[in-house]
């Protein structure tokens, strides 16, 4: 399994951390299951899609490996309320610190400030990471197909279901899409950014959109900057878009979210 260059570095760091995590899995799952009530992430996306023809997952992140600092001093609670008032269906919050400047506290503050379901955006390498997402208050967890082998992907999906979390499985090509479907993913994201070159390939989302099973909720990620991009992705069969950098760096985040939706379709 070949991983994109920068993803390889990040996942290696997370795997090193996981190797020193000796918590009992059964006890950690039990703790996760008993955490606070879940907000239904997948249902929120489907309902927003039914109302508007597209759902927006608005992302909170302080920096990225490709762009550097975006807004390192942002207030997660304030950004969450701006996104919600603009019409976002869900939030995505980066909790990786080393590479993205995030923290679990960012997710906690964002979720407490709004009523939206929240995705923990991080580099999950095993079931303990899935449990941690639930424990820190997330309603959904990101699973990157390129970072997990088939057994790990299936195990993480099963753990997410046990913990009542929605799993957003991110793919970059047809082989990863087939793996995600075979593992039982219900929500699949297509990252339009080539993680080797950081270039956006809009053809990737278009081609993989055609290959999505009818019962999968399809999410397009990266390189989405305006209503025209969103309209094109809706035409390609996507139900939701996950948008980060263009919203975080906007001078008016509420208006920027609303602008992605444009007129109801």
HELIX and SHEET records of a PDB file:
HELIX    1   1 UNK A    5  UNK A   19  1                                  15    
HELIX    2   2 UNK A   25  UNK A   33  1                                   9    
HELIX    3   3 UNK A   41  UNK A   52  1                                  12    
HELIX    4   4 UNK A   76  UNK A   86  1                                  11    
HELIX    5   5 UNK A  104  UNK A  112  1                                   9    
HELIX    6   6 UNK A  127  UNK A  135  1                                   9    
HELIX    7   7 UNK A  145  UNK A  147  5                                   3    
HELIX    8   8 UNK A  150  UNK A  162  1                                  13    
HELIX    9   9 UNK A  174  UNK A  183  1                                  10    
HELIX   10  10 UNK A  202  UNK A  211  1                                  10    
HELIX   11  11 UNK A  227  UNK A  235  1                                   9    
HELIX   12  12 UNK A  245  UNK A  248  1                                   4    
HELIX   13  13 UNK A  253  UNK A  261  1                                   9    
SHEET    1   A 9 UNK A  55  UNK A  60  0                                        
SHEET    2   A 9 UNK A  90  UNK A  94  1                                        
SHEET    3   A 9 UNK A 117  UNK A 121  1                                        
SHEET    4   A 9 UNK A 140  UNK A 144  1                                        
SHEET    5   A 9 UNK A 166  UNK A 171  1                                        
SHEET    6   A 9 UNK A 187  UNK A 191  1                                        
SHEET    7   A 9 UNK A 217  UNK A 221  1                                        
SHEET    8   A 9 UNK A 240  UNK A 243  1                                        
SHEET    9   A 9 UNK A  55  UNK A  60  1                                        
SHEET    1   B 2 UNK A  63  UNK A  64  0                                        
SHEET    2   B 2 UNK A  68  UNK A  69 -1                                        
END                                                                             
